[in-house]
């Protein structure tokens, strides 16, 4: 699902440079054609237009370039001035709370406020607050971290304490500083990737409510396999799983999600899907029809409208009772997905180990990816590695390309960079991939509170 009225820098850059490249290619082809044919008059006319009308032609692309660079600078300026804090959370040893409790924590953090134009374009507040939730294993010890703006610290603590009153939250040092930033090197090796969705993000993944035994009704913790795999690594090994998200404004995604839902219904009803045209396609189509009408007017014939223009396309009526059970389940899951608050989300995973024999892909990579596959559903959606960021390279210049990807994924993780692949997750999906293990998870390496703390009696005598 594409964002509506929101910035996607990578896509904007790609579109802009594709347009520039297309213009350059057309200019070169035109020049070669005119010079080879010996007809210089048309080419001279083009040069004349650029020479005397540049003040009409250049402002628009110059404005696009300026706004692209300026907004990048404004966002970087705002992010660099922001103060963040890293908190470690130690859950209680005996907790019988399901991931649904964590869903309420995320709901309490979904506060969206739109900056005004002055704040946005001057770089004072062009971004929403971003939160980073991390599950990491440092040499086999599993820990939970939250990185948030200093101004949001009290709200984060309040939301967690409200639902996990026995948890401990304290400021922690950045654990990523324990390994060199310039990785890989002669001592350390790296494997990493960002995660993306296999299908459109309007389709949810397999959330926690599907992890329930049919006989006993007990909940199977979706993170049990992940924390168990993380606890198996040894000395000089690190497994880092990072989830970065920021509140999504409803008008930016809900209308597009509902439109996608209607398209799926039309597809299930057997109606032919008509590709939606963008502004460029509509412009050229309208221009083509104008020329066609002029030509047909000259020759005295009428423009024959297509069945789509005449509205003669007969559509099948949608009836949910005629759908297969899997199709009904899909539509129900999408409707439930749209009904809950959403966050623009980015995920990445990094496995780091020393080259002295500690680095073990079979455990550090396969163990984590196997745990992520539990959230997959062939009828719904799946989290998969993003091939654009995964640390592998084939064919030409494979070694330098591999090292570049390794250094970038580590650098982005350490910087908690919110860039690259972004998709929409609602609070239920976030609670599935990040929550505190319940009492059924017996992983001994998870750092928990060993003893429950209590307040002093209210009537305790006080000696002055």
Secondary structure, 3 states (H helix, E strand, C coil): CCCCCCCCHHHHHHHHHHHHHHHHHHHHHHHHHHHHHCCCHHHHHHHHHHHHCHHHHHHHHHHHHHHHHHHHHHHHHHHHHCCEEEEEEECECCCCCCHHHHHHHHHHCCCCCCCCHHHHHCCCCCCCCEEEEEEEEECCEEEEEEEEEHHHHHHHHHHHHHHCCCCEEEECCCHHHHCCCCCCCCCEEEEEEEEEECCCCCCCCCCHHHCECCCCCCECCCCHHHHHHHHCCCCCEEEEEEEEEEECCHHHHHHHHHHHHHHHHHHHCCCCCCCCCCHHHHHHHHHHHHHHHHHHHHHCCCCCCCHHHHCCCCCCCCCHHHCCHHHHHHHHHHHHHHHCCEEEEEEEEEEEEECCCCCCHHHHCHHHHHHHHCCCCCCCCCEEECCCCCCCCCCCCHHHHHHHHHHHHHHHHHHCCCCCCCEEEEHHHHHHHCCCCCCCCCCCCECCECCCCCCCCCCCCCCC
